[in-house]
Amino acid sequence: MMGQSLGNTVADAYAQLSFSQVCGAILALVQASNKFLDEQAPWSLYKQGKQAETESVLYAVLESVRLAAYLLSPMIPSISNDIYRQLGFGVDFNQKAIADILDYQAHRAWGYLQAGQPLGAGKPVFQRIELPETAA
């Protein structure tokens, strides 16, 4: 699975100051997760009474979001804060001593999000940009 090796890939890219490689690797995870969500259609699984399958799909997507937020936190700490709060973690990536608070090896690895993790209130992380309508 892509998420399992992503931490190493991103760490190497950060060490080389290759921020575009960092973003590209994480974007690939996000795109794969989006495709996985569309293909697995957990809303349909739930309606079919397939609770375990629904939970498995939702876990994979939420863990992908968590991992992406963590790995992007050096570049977008405030957005990562918002995502981590919605996932039920009280973290502030803007703190200078964040490395002393969060275990890097644990958070960069796939599977940190525990089953039964109480989630925070959901809200959009990115504001929707409304384009002005053009006169026809």
C-alpha positions as CSV (number, residue, x, y, z in Angstrom):
1,M,0.0,0.0,0.0
2,M,1.2,3.5,-0.9
3,G,0.7,4.9,2.6
4,Q,3.0,2.4,4.2
5,S,6.1,3.7,2.4
6,L,5.1,7.3,2.0
7,G,6.7,8.4,5.3
8,N,10.2,7.3,4.1
9,T,9.7,8.9,0.6
10,V,8.6,12.2,2.1
11,A,11.3,12.2,4.7
12,D,14.0,11.7,2.0
13,A,12.4,14.5,-0.1
14,Y,12.3,16.9,2.9
15,A,16.0,16.1,3.6
16,Q,16.8,17.1,0.0
17,L,14.6,20.2,0.3
18,S,12.6,18.9,-2.6
19,F,9.2,20.3,-1.6
20,S,7.6,19.6,-5.0
21,Q,8.5,15.9,-4.6
22,V,7.0,16.0,-1.1
23,C,3.8,17.5,-2.4
24,G,3.7,15.2,-5.4
25,A,4.1,12.1,-3.3
26,I,1.3,13.2,-0.9
27,L,-1.0,14.2,-3.7
28,A,-0.6,10.7,-5.2
29,L,-1.9,9.3,-1.9
30,V,-4.8,11.8,-1.8
31,Q,-5.8,10.9,-5.4
32,A,-5.5,7.2,-4.7
33,S,-7.7,7.6,-1.6
34,N,-10.3,9.6,-3.5
35,K,-10.4,6.9,-6.2
36,F,-10.6,4.2,-3.6
37,L,-13.5,6.0,-1.9
38,D,-15.4,6.4,-5.2
39,E,-14.8,2.7,-6.2
40,Q,-15.7,1.2,-2.8
41,A,-18.7,3.5,-2.3
42,P,-19.1,3.0,1.5
43,W,-22.5,4.6,1.3
44,S,-23.7,1.6,-0.8
45,L,-21.9,-0.9,1.5
46,Y,-23.7,0.6,4.5
47,K,-27.1,0.4,2.8
48,Q,-26.3,-3.3,2.0
49,G,-25.7,-3.9,5.7
50,K,-22.0,-4.5,5.2
51,Q,-20.8,-2.7,8.4
52,A,-17.3,-4.2,8.5
53,E,-16.6,-3.4,4.9
54,T,-17.9,0.2,5.4
55,E,-15.7,0.7,8.4
56,S,-12.7,-0.6,6.6
57,V,-13.1,1.8,3.7
58,L,-13.8,4.7,6.0
59,Y,-10.8,3.9,8.1
60,A,-8.5,3.7,5.1
61,V,-9.7,7.1,3.8
62,L,-9.5,8.8,7.2
63,E,-6.0,7.4,7.8
64,S,-4.9,8.7,4.4
65,V,-6.2,12.1,5.3
66,R,-4.4,12.0,8.7
67,L,-1.1,10.8,7.1
68,A,-1.3,13.5,4.4
69,A,-2.0,16.2,7.0
70,Y,0.9,15.1,9.2
71,L,3.4,14.9,6.3
72,L,2.3,18.3,5.0
73,S,2.4,19.9,8.4
74,P,5.8,21.6,7.9
75,M,4.4,23.5,4.9
76,I,0.7,24.0,6.0
77,P,0.6,23.7,9.8
78,S,-2.7,25.5,10.3
79,I,-4.5,23.3,7.8
80,S,-2.9,20.3,9.3
81,N,-4.1,21.5,12.7
82,D,-7.7,21.7,11.4
83,I,-7.5,18.2,10.0
84,Y,-6.0,16.7,13.1
85,R,-8.6,18.4,15.3
86,Q,-11.4,16.9,13.1
87,L,-9.7,13.5,13.6
88,G,-9.9,14.0,17.3
89,F,-6.3,15.0,18.1
90,G,-5.4,18.1,20.1
91,V,-2.3,19.1,18.2
92,D,-0.8,22.4,17.3
93,F,1.7,22.1,14.4
94,N,2.7,25.7,14.8
95,Q,4.5,25.0,18.1
96,K,8.3,25.1,17.8
97,A,8.7,22.0,20.0
98,I,6.2,19.9,18.0
99,A,8.9,17.2,17.4
100,D,9.0,16.8,21.2
101,I,5.3,16.4,21.5
102,L,4.5,14.1,18.5
103,D,6.5,10.9,17.9
104,Y,7.7,11.3,14.3
105,Q,8.1,7.5,13.7
106,A,4.6,6.8,14.9
107,H,2.8,9.6,13.1
108,R,4.5,9.2,9.8
109,A,3.6,5.5,9.7
110,W,0.4,4.0,8.3
111,G,-2.1,3.0,11.0
112,Y,-1.6,5.6,13.7
113,L,-5.4,6.4,13.8
114,Q,-6.9,3.9,16.2
115,A,-10.2,2.2,15.7
116,G,-12.9,3.9,17.8
117,Q,-11.1,7.2,17.8
118,P,-13.6,9.9,18.7
119,L,-13.8,12.4,15.9
120,G,-14.1,16.1,16.2
121,A,-16.8,18.2,14.5
122,G,-16.5,18.0,10.7
123,K,-16.2,21.2,8.6
124,P,-14.6,22.1,5.3
125,V,-10.9,22.7,5.6
126,F,-10.6,24.6,2.4
127,Q,-13.1,27.4,1.5
128,R,-15.0,26.9,-1.7
129,I,-14.1,29.6,-4.2
130,E,-17.1,30.8,-6.1
131,L,-16.2,32.2,-9.5
132,P,-18.2,35.2,-10.7
133,E,-20.8,34.4,-13.3
134,T,-20.0,35.7,-16.7
135,A,-22.6,37.5,-18.7
136,A,-23.5,35.5,-21.8
